[in-house]
């Protein structure tokens, strides 16, 4: 039996003025076949959960965020032998700064939650977006 891989990732649905920031991954970053994503990524050894997510947000979009609230936790099998456990947090942008994208990102867009919740490229976030819309 081939070796299986398990990873943990964290993502932030960053709100500002009623919209959520999503990023379009650069072509080199779409190994999981997910072109649109939320800022975030994996922890580095020794990092706390919030510390790691804040670092990923700064690295990918150069934004600071306020309090992080866990919204949703799920497991996903993007390809055979690979399992990803994902924690999705709700955050608020600390200010009106324009996102500055890393080379991992090709573009970004602030989307209305109701529109994002119908976008098939964001289906991994639909449950969390429904929670936001239910508030």
Secondary structure, 3 states (H helix, E strand, C coil): CCCCEEEEEEEEEEEECCEEEEEEECHHHCCCCCCEECEEEECCCCCCHHHHHHHHHHHHHCCCECCCEEEEEEEEEEECCEEEEEEEEEEEECCCCCCCCCCCEEEEEEEEHHHHCCCHHHHHHHHHHHHHHCC
